[in-house]
Amino acid sequence: MKLGVCSVTFRDKSPQEIIDLTKQAALDAIEWGADTHVPAGDMQTAQEIGEATRNQGLEISSYGSYYRLADYGDNEEAFQEVLQSAEVLGAPAIRVWAGVTGSDKASDDYRGLVVQDARRVADLASKHGISIHLEFHGNTLTDTKESARQLMEEIDHDNVFTYWQPPNSVSIKERLASIEAVKPWITNVHIFYWYSFEDRLNLAEGQTEWLQYLREIFQDGKERYVLMEFVKYDEEEQFLEDAQTLHELKQTLKPSL
């Protein structure tokens, strides 16, 4: 288990400030986001931030893109910029979104377009040694465990995986069931603790709950990044406290890792 942070946790901070905080928290890696810090197509920024990250002894876990599968128009060509940016950044993985429509509203034809585009971008990325990872998120085709599993089975590509994060507004039992449904494809994990984005809590309050999730995910012994995403009040002090909780979770799980 490697520990890291998503740069979107601090959209208002500079890349160097995020690097400094990551080192202060003794984390291993950063997922650089495309929305603020490493815009797709800005190769100079990607190169500079990639070098700065590695020069400080940190890893780049992934490139957090906002590319949405099958959202066509100019978007189909836009993946080339996403891919080039990830390569220049030195990211081994690209996070993408499973479309723009929730599973309850998606037609079979639409699902087919998402599957087709997933395979397309996976083929393109594989030529550069980069893997594709779906965001596990509401209002996309990974918004339920059933739809997420069906989607991964339909894509059926050895270069496509999925992240995992706790679905909102469901029980711990249901969250554990969602892990079980997509476990063969789970790579990185976004860790946070809240009931709603506006009501974010200390990670320590969810430590026992998260121990259940991580124990279930890491049963297979695969290496993954567990990435902090958002903290209460967006405060540095809370980030450092949550990072300490994350270290404690890893230490508790260490015998089984």
VOBA-1610 file (N, C-alpha, C; in pm, whole numbers, padded with zeros to 5 digits, always signed):
BEGIN
Met+00083-00119+00000Met+00000+00000+00000Met+00087+00125+00000Lys+00070+00207-00103Lys+00139+00335-00106Lys+00038+00446-00079Leu+00083+00552-00014Leu-00005+00658+00030Leu+00021+00786-00049Gly-00088+00857-00080Gly-00071+00979-00158Gly-00186+01075-00139Val-00185+01177-00224Val-00289+01280-00219Val-00325+01321-00361Cys-00450+01354-00383Cys-00494+01412-00509Cys-00474+01563-00502Ser-00415+01619-00604Ser-00387+01763-00599Ser-00516+01846-00594Val-00629+01790-00637Val-00756+01864-00630Val-00798+01891-00486Thr-00736+01822-00391Thr-00764+01848-00250Thr-00734+01993-00216Phe-00635+02050-00285Phe-00596+02190-00261Phe-00585+02262-00395Arg-00699+02286-00457Arg-00700+02351-00588Arg-00641+02492-00583Asp-00649+02556-00465Asp-00602+02694-00454Asp-00453+02704-00425Lys-00385+02592-00405Lys-00243+02595-00373Lys-00159+02569-00498Ser-00038+02621-00495Ser+00053+02599-00607Ser+00106+02457-00604Pro+00155+02407-00717Pro+00215+02274-00717Pro+00325+02256-00612Gln+00409+02359-00595Gln+00517+02346-00498Gln+00462+02336-00356Glu+00358+02411-00326Glu+00297+02402-00193Glu+00240+02262-00169Ile+00182+02203-00272Ile+00128+02067-00259Ile+00241+01967-00240Ile+00348+01982-00315Ile+00464+01895-00298Ile+00518+01906-00155Asp+00530+02028-00105Asp+00581+02048+00031Asp+00490+01984+00136Leu+00360+02000+00119Leu+00265+01939+00214Leu+00270+01787+00208Thr+00286+01734+00088Thr+00292+01589+00071Thr+00415+01533+00142Lys+00526+01602+00129Lys+00648+01559+00198Lys+00632+01573+00349Gln+00572+01683+00393Gln+00552+01704+00537Gln+00466+01593+00597Ala+00370+01544+00518Ala+00281+01438+00564Ala+00343+01299+00547Ala+00465+01294+00492Ala+00537+01168+00471Ala+00459+01073+00380Leu+00393+01128+00279Leu+00322+01046+00181Leu+00417+01010+00066Asp+00373+00916-00015Asp+00458+00864-00121Asp+00437+00932-00256Ala+00316+00980-00282Ala+00283+01013-00420Ala+00176+01121-00431Ile+00164+01174-00552Ile+00061+01274-00584Ile-00011+01231-00712Glu-00144+01241-00709Glu-00222+01233-00833Glu-00246+01378-00878Trp-00183+01416-00987Trp-00197+01554-01035Trp-00323+01566-01117Gly-00406+01665-01084Gly-00532+01686-01150Gly-00519+01774-01273Ala-00602+01747-01373Ala-00599+01822-01498Ala-00682+01949-01493Asp-00765+01963-01392Asp-00856+02078-01390Asp-00785+02207-01352Thr-00680+02197-01269Thr-00613+02317-01221Thr-00462+02313-01240His-00399+02207-01190His-00254+02208-01180His-00181+02164-01307Val-00235+02066-01377Val-00170+02017-01501Val-00276+02010-01612Pro-00312+02125-01669Pro-00415+02124-01774Pro-00372+02039-01893Ala-00467+01963-01947Ala-00438+01880-02065Ala-00393+01968-02180Gly-00281+01931-02240Gly-00228+02005-02353Gly-00119+02104-02317Asp-00102+02134-02189Asp+00004+02226-02144Asp+00128+02143-02111Met+00206+02115-02214Met+00318+02022-02197Met+00430+02079-02111Gln+00450+02210-02118Gln+00556+02270-02037Gln+00525+02254-01888Thr+00400+02281-01851Thr+00360+02265-01711Thr+00372+02119-01668Ala+00329+02028-01754Ala+00337+01885-01721Ala+00481+01844-01697Gln+00571+01890-01781Gln+00712+01854-01765Gln+00770+01913-01637Glu+00739+02040-01612Glu+00794+02107-01493Glu+00744+02042-01364Ile+00615+02013-01358Ile+00560+01954-01236Ile+00607+01810-01220Gly+00616+01737-01329Gly+00668+01601-01320Gly+00809+01599-01264Glu+00894+01686-01316Glu+01032+01692-01269Glu+01039+01738-01124Ala+00960+01838-01088Ala+00960+01889-00951Ala+00916+01783-00852Thr+00818+01703-00891Thr+00768+01597-00803Thr+00877+01492-00779Arg+00936+01445-00886Arg+01040+01341-00873Arg+01166+01394-00805Asn+01200+01520-00829Asn+01319+01578-00765Asn+01306+01586-00613Gln+01181+01586-00565Gln+01157+01588-00422Gln+01137+01448-00365Gly+01167+01348-00447Gly+01160+01210-00400Gly+01020+01153-00394Leu+00925+01217-00462Leu+00787+01171-00461Leu+00752+01101-00593Glu+00655+01015-00588Glu+00607+00946-00708Glu+00483+01017-00763Ile+00456+00995-00889Ile+00331+01040-00950Ile+00246+00915-00967Ser+00139+00908-00892Ser+00055+00788-00896Ser-00027+00782-01023Ser-00069+00901-01071Ser-00167+00903-01179Ser-00191+01046-01225Tyr-00257+01056-01339Tyr-00301+01185-01394Tyr-00453+01186-01383Gly-00505+01275-01302Gly-00649+01283-01278Gly-00717+01366-01384Ser-00752+01303-01496Ser-00812+01377-01607Ser-00963+01390-01586Tyr-01022+01477-01666Tyr-01167+01493-01665Tyr-01225+01452-01801Tyr-01151+01362-01867Tyr-01201+01306-01991Tyr-01318+01214-01960Arg-01427+01233-02030Arg-01546+01150-02010Arg-01569+01064-02133Leu-01569+00935-02111Leu-01584+00840-02221Leu-01713+00865-02298Ala-01703+00861-02430Ala-01817+00874-02522Ala-01882+01011-02519Asp-01816+01109-02459Asp-01866+01246-02463Asp-01800+01313-02583Tyr-01860+01295-02699Tyr-01793+01329-02823Tyr-01800+01478-02854Gly-01796+01514-02982Gly-01769+01652-03018Gly-01617+01662-03030Asp-01561+01763-02968Asp-01416+01779-02971Asp-01346+01684-02874Asn-01423+01619-02787Asn-01364+01542-02678Asn-01287+01420-02726Glu-01330+01361-02838Glu-01262+01242-02887Glu-01116+01273-02919Glu-01093+01384-02985Glu-00955+01425-03015Glu-00885+01471-02888Ala-00959+01523-02791Ala-00900+01577-02669Ala-00825+01470-02591Phe-00860+01344-02608Phe-00788+01241-02532Phe-00641+01238-02571Gln-00610+01273-02694Gln-00470+01276-02735Gln-00391+01373-02648Glu-00451+01488-02616Glu-00385+01585-02529Glu-00372+01531-02387Val-00475+01462-02341Val-00469+01400-02208Val-00355+01299-02203Leu-00348+01215-02304Leu-00246+01111-02309Leu-00105+01171-02317Gln-00088+01271-02401Gln+00043+01336-02415Gln+00083+01403-02284Ser-00011+01466-02218Ser+00018+01532-02091Ser+00060+01430-01986Ala-00011+01318-01980Ala+00024+01213-01884Ala+00163+01159-01910Glu+00196+01141-02037Glu+00327+01088-02072Glu+00438+01186-02033Val+00420+01313-02064Val+00521+01415-02030Val+00531+01430-01879Leu+00418+01424-01810Leu+00416+01432-01663Leu+00490+01314-01601Gly+00487+01200-01669Gly+00546+01079-01614Gly+00449+00999-01531Ala+00320+01011-01564Ala+00216+00938-01490Ala+00196+00800-01552Pro+00193+00694-01472Pro+00173+00560-01525Pro+00027+00527-01551Ala-00063+00615-01504Ala-00206+00586-01511Ala-00284+00714-01539Ile-00396+00699-01610Ile-00487+00811-01635Ile-00624+00776-01580Arg-00678+00866-01499Arg-00814+00848-01448Arg-00911+00916-01545Val-01014+00843-01587Val-01118+00896-01675Val-01254+00870-01612Trp-01357+00929-01668Trp-01493+00915-01616Trp-01576+00829-01709Ala-01661+00747-01652Ala-01740+00651-01729Ala-01865+00717-01787Gly-01843+00815-01873Gly-01953+00882-01941Gly-02009+01000-01866Val-02125+01045-01911Val-02189+01165-01854Val-02331+01135-01807Thr-02367+01010-01803Thr-02505+00970-01773Thr-02506+00861-01667Gly-02598+00874-01570Gly-02613+00772-01469Gly-02669+00644-01527Ser-02644+00533-01459Ser-02684+00403-01513Ser-02834+00388-01527Asp-02910+00459-01445Asp-03056+00446-01452Asp-03115+00514-01575Lys-03037+00602-01639Lys-03085+00673-01757Lys-03014+00631-01885Ala-02917+00545-01872Ala-02834+00508-01988Ala-02901+00398-02070Ser-02907+00421-02199Ser-02960+00319-02290Ser-02851+00217-02321Asp-02890+00105-02376Asp-02792+00005-02418Asp-02698+00062-02523Asp-02752+00144-02613Asp-02668+00205-02716Asp-02563+00296-02653Tyr-02605+00372-02554Tyr-02510+00462-02488Tyr-02402+00382-02416Arg-02441+00278-02345Arg-02341+00193-02279Arg-02241+00138-02382Gly-02292+00103-02498Gly-02205+00052-02601Gly-02102+00155-02647Leu-02143+00281-02654Leu-02050+00387-02691Leu-01941+00406-02586Val-01979+00397-02458Val-01883+00410-02349Val-01782+00295-02354Val-01833+00176-02375Val-01745+00058-02385Val-01648+00074-02502Gln-01701+00117-02616Gln-01617+00133-02735Gln-01508+00236-02711Asp-01544+00347-02649Asp-01444+00452-02626Asp-01341+00409-02522Ala-01386+00334-02422Ala-01292+00283-02322Ala-01185+00196-02387Arg-01228+00111-02475Arg-01133+00024-02546Arg-01039+00106-02634Arg-01096+00208-02699Arg-01015+00293-02788Arg-00903+00363-02710Val-00940+00429-02599Val-00837+00504-02525Val-00740+00409-02456Ala-00788+00291-02417Ala-00699+00192-02355Ala-00595+00144-02454Asp-00636+00123-02579Asp-00541+00083-02682Asp-00438+00192-02706Leu-00483+00317-02713Leu-00392+00428-02735Leu-00293+00441-02620Ala-00344+00432-02497Ala-00258+00450-02380Ala-00159+00336-02365Ser-00200+00215-02402Ser-00112+00100-02384Ser+00014+00111-02469Lys+00006+00182-02579Lys+00123+00201-02664Lys+00229+00285-02595His+00187+00357-02491His+00279+00443-02416His+00305+00388-02276Gly+00260+00267-02251Gly+00282+00207-02120Gly+00199+00269-02009Ile+00085+00325-02045Ile-00002+00394-01950Ile-00135+00320-01941Ser-00189+00304-01822Ser-00315+00233-01803Ser-00431+00331-01781Ile-00552+00282-01803Ile-00675+00361-01792Ile-00754+00313-01671His-00803+00410-01592His-00873+00377-01467His-01000+00460-01459Leu-01113+00394-01439Leu-01240+00464-01430Leu-01261+00523-01292Glu-01316+00643-01289Glu-01360+00703-01163Glu-01484+00627-01117Phe-01489+00593-00988Phe-01604+00521-00931Phe-01696+00626-00872His-01795+00671-00951His-01861+00797-00915His-02006+00800-00959Gly-02085+00881-00889Gly-02225+00902-00923Gly-02241+00970-01059Asn-02359+00954-01116Asn-02394+01014-01245Asn-02302+00969-01359Thr-02247+00850-01344Thr-02172+00785-01452Thr-02213+00638-01452Leu-02155+00559-01539Leu-02192+00417-01544Leu-02124+00333-01435Thr-02052+00398-01345Thr-02001+00328-01227Thr-02073+00374-01100Asp-02198+00419-01116Asp-02269+00475-01001Asp-02337+00369-00914Thr-02344+00245-00960Thr-02391+00134-00877Thr-02296+00016-00896Lys-02296-00072-00800Lys-02206-00187-00810Lys-02243-00276-00928Glu-02373-00288-00954Glu-02418-00373-01065Glu-02375-00315-01199Ser-02395-00184-01216Ser-02359-00121-01342Ser-02207-00119-01360Ala-02133-00093-01253Ala-01988-00088-01262Ala-01931-00225-01302Arg-01982-00330-01241Arg-01934-00463-01276Arg-01969-00498-01421Gln-02093-00469-01458Gln-02134-00496-01596Gln-02045-00422-01694Leu-02015-00295-01662Leu-01931-00215-01752Leu-01792-00275-01766Met-01731-00315-01656Met-01597-00373-01663Met-01598-00504-01742Glu-01703-00582-01725Glu-01713-00707-01800Glu-01733-00679-01948Glu-01809-00575-01981Glu-01834-00541-02121Glu-01709-00484-02187Ile-01634-00403-02113Ile-01511-00345-02169Ile-01410-00456-02194Asp-01391-00541-02094Asp-01309-00662-02109Asp-01175-00631-02176His-01101-00539-02116His-00973-00496-02172His-00868-00502-02062Asp-00753-00558-02094Asp-00652-00577-01990Asp-00579-00449-01951Asn-00616-00335-02014Asn-00555-00208-01977Asn-00657-00111-01917Val-00773-00163-01876Val-00877-00080-01814Val-00909-00134-01675Phe-00905-00044-01578Phe-00928-00078-01438Phe-01026+00022-01378Thr-01054+00010-01250Thr-01140+00108-01185Thr-01082+00148-01051Tyr-01101+00275-01017Tyr-01075+00321-00881Tyr-01191+00273-00794Trp-01176+00295-00663Trp-01290+00275-00573Trp-01292+00388-00472Gln-01413+00432-00441Gln-01437+00524-00330Gln-01575+00492-00276Pro-01603+00528-00151Pro-01733+00491-00094Pro-01849+00559-00165Pro-01944+00484-00217Pro-02064+00547-00274Pro-02138+00625-00166Asn-02193+00739-00202Asn-02266+00821-00105Asn-02402+00758-00072Ser-02447+00789+00046Ser-02586+00759+00088Ser-02619+00611+00087Val-02519+00525+00112Val-02547+00382+00128Val-02477+00332+00253Ser-02518+00216+00300Ser-02466+00160+00424Ser-02324+00106+00406Ile-02258+00079+00518Ile-02127+00016+00514Ile-02137-00120+00444Lys-02243-00194+00474Lys-02262-00325+00411Lys-02270-00312+00259Glu-02341-00212+00212Glu-02355-00192+00068Glu-02223-00148+00006Arg-02147-00069+00079Arg-02016-00026+00029Arg-01921-00146+00018Leu-01926-00232+00116Leu-01843-00353+00109Leu-01886-00441-00008Ala-02016-00445-00033Ala-02066-00523-00146Ala-02018-00464-00278Ser-02006-00331-00283Ser-01957-00269-00407Ser-01811-00303-00431Ile-01733-00315-00324Ile-01593-00359-00338Ile-01590-00500-00396Glu-01671-00587-00339Glu-01673-00726-00383Glu-01711-00736-00531Ala-01802-00649-00575Ala-01851-00656-00712Ala-01743-00623-00815Val-01654-00530-00781Val-01555-00486-00880Val-01411-00514-00836Lys-01396-00597-00733Lys-01264-00620-00676Lys-01157-00662-00778Pro-01188-00745-00877Pro-01082-00786-00971Pro-01020-00670-01047Trp-01090-00557-01054Trp-01042-00443-01135Trp-00996-00324-01051Ile-01010-00332-00919Ile-00978-00215-00835Ile-00829-00191-00831Thr-00793-00066-00861Thr-00654-00024-00845Thr-00649+00081-00734Asn-00635+00206-00769Asn-00620+00309-00666Asn-00750+00338-00594Val-00736+00392-00473Val-00850+00421-00387Val-00846+00568-00349His-00960+00635-00359His-00974+00771-00307His-01031+00762-00165Ile-00955+00814-00070Ile-00998+00804+00069Ile-01042+00940+00122Phe-01159+00942+00186Phe-01214+01061+00251Phe-01322+01012+00346Tyr-01374+01103+00428Tyr-01482+01061+00518Tyr-01582+01174+00530Trp-01702+01148+00479Trp-01810+01246+00490Trp-01943+01180+00458Tyr-02049+01248+00495Tyr-02184+01208+00456Tyr-02229+01289+00335Ser-02175+01409+00323Ser-02194+01490+00203Ser-02071+01578+00191Phe-02045+01626+00070Phe-01925+01707+00047Phe-01925+01831+00135Glu-02044+01883+00163Glu-02055+02002+00246Glu-02038+01970+00394Asp-02043+01842+00430Asp-02035+01800+00570Asp-01917+01705+00588Arg-01799+01751+00548Arg-01681+01667+00558Arg-01636+01651+00703Leu-01587+01531+00735Leu-01550+01497+00872Leu-01402+01461+00880Asn-01352+01450+01002Asn-01216+01404+01023Asn-01205+01258+00980Leu-01098+01223+00914Leu-01078+01084+00872Leu-01071+00992+00993Ala-01020+01043+01104Ala-01010+00960+01225Ala-01146+00909+01270Glu-01252+00987+01244Glu-01386+00944+01283Glu-01431+00824+01201Gly-01375+00807+01083Gly-01411+00694+00998Gly-01305+00586+00992Gln-01212+00589+01087Gln-01098+00497+01081Gln-01142+00351+01088Thr-01232+00319+01176Thr-01279+00182+01189Thr-01351+00137+01062Glu-01431+00226+01007Glu-01504+00194+00883Glu-01407+00172+00768Trp-01309+00261+00754Trp-01214+00249+00645Trp-01125+00125+00659Leu-01101+00084+00780Leu-01022-00037+00800Leu-01091-00156+00735Gln-01223-00160+00743Gln-01299-00268+00679Gln-01283-00264+00527Tyr-01292-00143+00470Tyr-01282-00131+00325Tyr-01143-00170+00276Leu-01041-00118+00341Leu-00904-00144+00295Leu-00865-00289+00315Arg-00910-00348+00423Arg-00881-00490+00447Arg-00942-00575+00335Glu-01062-00540+00293Glu-01129-00614+00186Glu-01057-00595+00052Ile-01018-00471+00023Ile-00955-00441-00105Ile-00818-00505-00117Phe-00742-00503-00008Phe-00602-00549-00015Phe-00585-00697+00016Gln-00694-00771+00021Gln-00683-00915+00042Gln-00602-00985-00067Asp-00602-00927-00187Asp-00534-00993-00299Asp-00385-00965-00303Gly-00335-00879-00214Gly-00192-00854-00206Gly-00136-00766-00317Lys-00222-00706-00400Lys-00174-00620-00507Lys-00131-00483-00452Glu-00034-00423-00519Glu+00011-00289-00479Glu-00084-00184-00535Arg-00124-00091-00450Arg-00214+00017-00491Arg-00176+00145-00420Tyr-00223+00257-00477Tyr-00214+00385-00408Tyr-00346+00413-00338Val-00338+00456-00213Val-00454+00507-00141Val-00435+00658-00133Leu-00521+00732-00201Leu-00501+00874-00225Leu-00602+00958-00149Met-00554+01046-00064Met-00641+01138+00007Met-00706+01234-00091Glu-00838+01252-00075Glu-00911+01341-00164Glu-01006+01427-00082Phe-00972+01553-00066Phe-01051+01651+00008Phe-01045+01628+00160Val-01041+01737+00233Val-01038+01731+00379Val-01131+01836+00435Lys-01165+01822+00560Lys-01256+01913+00627Lys-01204+02056+00622Tyr-01289+02147+00575Tyr-01258+02290+00566Tyr-01141+02321+00472Asp-01092+02222+00399Asp-00977+02243+00309Asp-00854+02296+00383Glu-00838+02257+00508Glu-00732+02312+00592Glu-00607+02224+00591Glu-00491+02288+00593Glu-00365+02215+00597Glu-00353+02130+00723Glu-00394+02186+00837Glu-00383+02114+00964Glu-00466+01986+00961Gln-00586+01997+00904Gln-00671+01878+00894Gln-00611+01776+00800Phe-00550+01823+00692Phe-00483+01734+00598Phe-00373+01655+00669Leu-00294+01722+00749Leu-00184+01654+00818Leu-00238+01556+00922Glu-00347+01592+00990Glu-00409+01499+01085Glu-00464+01376+01012Asp-00532+01399+00899Asp-00587+01288+00822Asp-00476+01199+00767Ala-00366+01261+00727Ala-00252+01183+00677Ala-00198+01092+00786Gln-00195+01142+00910Gln-00150+01059+01020Gln-00244+00941+01041Thr-00373+00965+01027Thr-00472+00857+01036Thr-00448+00754+00925Leu-00415+00802+00806Leu-00389+00713+00694Leu-00266+00625+00724His-00163+00684+00781His-00045+00606+00821His-00083+00500+00924Glu-00171+00537+01018Glu-00214+00442+01120Glu-00293+00327+01059Leu-00376+00358+00959Leu-00450+00253+00890Leu-00354+00156+00822Lys-00253+00210+00757Lys-00155+00124+00690Lys-00081+00038+00792Gln-00045+00097+00903Gln+00028+00023+01005Gln-00057-00091+01062Thr-00186-00065+01082Thr-00276-00168+01130Thr-00289-00282+01031Leu-00291-00248+00902Leu-00306-00350+00798Leu-00176-00418+00761Lys-00064-00364+00807Lys+00068-00407+00760Lys+00090-00559+00765Pro+00048-00628+00871Pro+00070-00774+00872Pro+00008-00847+00754Ser-00099-00790+00698Ser-00166-00858+00587Ser-00124-00806+00451Leu-00038-00703+00448Leu+00002-00644+00320Leu+00123-00718+00262
//
